[in-house]
Amino acid sequence: MAVRGKVEVEMDLKSSADQFYGFFRKTPHHLPNACTDLHAGEIHEGEWHSGGSIRKWTYSVGGKKETFKQKIQFDDQNKIAAHIGIEGDVFNYYKSYTAIWQAVHKHGGPDVVKVIIEYEKLNESMPHPVHYIDFMVNMAKDLDAHLVKA
């Protein structure tokens, strides 16, 4: 039996939705400079800023160094950067894994970022991606702080 899930966290931004999404869209190769637990990124196919490109990231989650190879998809109208997993350590637990950041402009309040993981477990005993959503939230906090300083 397939166990699919979606985990979503929304957090207020000090930067703007345009700045946040723009970083993913235009300068993703600088993410390791902004995010504490993201160590390195490599482009394997395409260009850093182009949709459909293949990238490989090295990061630490739960005190363990891991890798994640993904295909990037952008939705400029909705300010969505979707990282569709191809291979890496997450596939020890999940059959499919997509990490999504959506920057949202809020009228009358601070802009927000939605941090989302869509996944399918390999089997029922596999954990929900709590460590990975925490990692993504920490990345969002680091990037937001970086953008405010810039």
SULSUL-V112254 format. One record per residue. N is the residue number from 1. BURIAL is b if it has 16 or more other C-alpha atoms within 10 Angstrom, else e. D_CENTER is the distance of its C-alpha to the mean C-alpha in Angstrom with 2 decimals. Layout:
n->N burial->BURIAL d_center->D_CENTER
n->N burial->BURIAL d_center->D_CENTER
This chain:
n->1 burial->e d_center->27.26
n->2 burial->e d_center->23.61
n->3 burial->e d_center->21.45
n->4 burial->b d_center->18.54
n->5 burial->e d_center->16.35
n->6 burial->e d_center->13.76
n->7 burial->e d_center->12.45
n->8 burial->e d_center->11.68
n->9 burial->e d_center->11.96
n->10 burial->e d_center->13.08
n->11 burial->e d_center->13.81
n->12 burial->b d_center->16.19
n->13 burial->b d_center->15.52
n->14 burial->e d_center->18.26
n->15 burial->b d_center->17.18
n->16 burial->b d_center->17.30
n->17 burial->b d_center->14.96
n->18 burial->e d_center->16.22
n->19 burial->e d_center->15.52
n->20 burial->b d_center->11.90
n->21 burial->b d_center->11.19
n->22 burial->b d_center->13.74
n->23 burial->b d_center->12.05
n->24 burial->b d_center->9.18
n->25 burial->b d_center->12.21
n->26 burial->e d_center->14.87
n->27 burial->e d_center->14.05
n->28 burial->b d_center->10.77
n->29 burial->b d_center->13.24
n->30 burial->e d_center->13.84
n->31 burial->b d_center->10.50
n->32 burial->b d_center->12.45
n->33 burial->e d_center->15.19
n->34 burial->b d_center->13.37
n->35 burial->b d_center->11.36
n->36 burial->e d_center->13.82
n->37 burial->b d_center->12.30
n->38 burial->b d_center->10.64
n->39 burial->b d_center->13.94
n->40 burial->e d_center->13.99
n->41 burial->b d_center->12.80
n->42 burial->e d_center->15.24
n->43 burial->e d_center->15.82
n->44 burial->e d_center->17.69
n->45 burial->e d_center->18.57
n->46 burial->e d_center->18.76
n->47 burial->e d_center->17.76
n->48 burial->b d_center->14.69
n->49 burial->b d_center->14.86
n->50 burial->e d_center->15.98
n->51 burial->b d_center->14.60
n->52 burial->b d_center->15.27
n->53 burial->b d_center->14.85
n->54 burial->b d_center->14.11
n->55 burial->b d_center->12.26
n->56 burial->b d_center->12.43
n->57 burial->b d_center->10.70
n->58 burial->b d_center->12.70
n->59 burial->b d_center->11.63
n->60 burial->e d_center->13.46
n->61 burial->b d_center->12.87
n->62 burial->e d_center->16.00
n->63 burial->e d_center->18.06
n->64 burial->e d_center->17.52
n->65 burial->e d_center->16.33
n->66 burial->b d_center->14.32
n->67 burial->b d_center->13.12
n->68 burial->b d_center->10.70
n->69 burial->b d_center->11.98
n->70 burial->b d_center->10.33
n->71 burial->b d_center->11.60
n->72 burial->b d_center->9.99
n->73 burial->b d_center->11.42
n->74 burial->b d_center->12.04
n->75 burial->e d_center->14.07
n->76 burial->e d_center->15.70
n->77 burial->e d_center->17.97
n->78 burial->e d_center->15.47
n->79 burial->b d_center->12.87
n->80 burial->b d_center->10.10
n->81 burial->b d_center->7.52
n->82 burial->b d_center->7.15
n->83 burial->b d_center->6.32
n->84 burial->b d_center->9.54
n->85 burial->b d_center->10.61
n->86 burial->b d_center->13.98
n->87 burial->e d_center->14.96
n->88 burial->e d_center->14.33
n->89 burial->e d_center->14.96
n->90 burial->b d_center->13.07
n->91 burial->b d_center->15.83
n->92 burial->e d_center->18.37
n->93 burial->b d_center->17.57
n->94 burial->b d_center->16.11
n->95 burial->b d_center->17.69
n->96 burial->b d_center->14.68
n->97 burial->b d_center->10.96
n->98 burial->b d_center->8.34
n->99 burial->b d_center->4.75
n->100 burial->b d_center->5.22
n->101 burial->b d_center->5.56
n->102 burial->b d_center->9.35
n->103 burial->b d_center->11.61
n->104 burial->b d_center->15.07
n->105 burial->b d_center->18.40
n->106 burial->e d_center->20.74
n->107 burial->e d_center->24.43
n->108 burial->e d_center->26.37
n->109 burial->e d_center->23.58
n->110 burial->e d_center->20.52
n->111 burial->b d_center->17.56
n->112 burial->b d_center->14.61
n->113 burial->b d_center->10.89
n->114 burial->b d_center->10.05
n->115 burial->b d_center->7.17
n->116 burial->b d_center->7.88
n->117 burial->b d_center->8.30
n->118 burial->b d_center->11.21
n->119 burial->b d_center->13.24
n->120 burial->b d_center->16.81
n->121 burial->b d_center->18.48
n->122 burial->b d_center->20.90
n->123 burial->e d_center->23.51
n->124 burial->e d_center->24.22
n->125 burial->e d_center->24.43
n->126 burial->e d_center->20.82
n->127 burial->e d_center->18.80
n->128 burial->b d_center->16.38
n->129 burial->b d_center->12.84
n->130 burial->e d_center->13.72
n->131 burial->e d_center->12.88
n->132 burial->b d_center->9.31
n->133 burial->b d_center->8.86
n->134 burial->e d_center->10.83
n->135 burial->b d_center->8.80
n->136 burial->b d_center->5.66
n->137 burial->b d_center->8.69
n->138 burial->e d_center->10.30
n->139 burial->b d_center->7.82
n->140 burial->b d_center->8.25
n->141 burial->b d_center->11.91
n->142 burial->b d_center->12.34
n->143 burial->b d_center->11.16
n->144 burial->b d_center->13.33
n->145 burial->b d_center->16.16
n->146 burial->b d_center->15.99
n->147 burial->b d_center->16.34
n->148 burial->e d_center->19.18
n->149 burial->e d_center->20.96
n->150 burial->e d_center->20.88
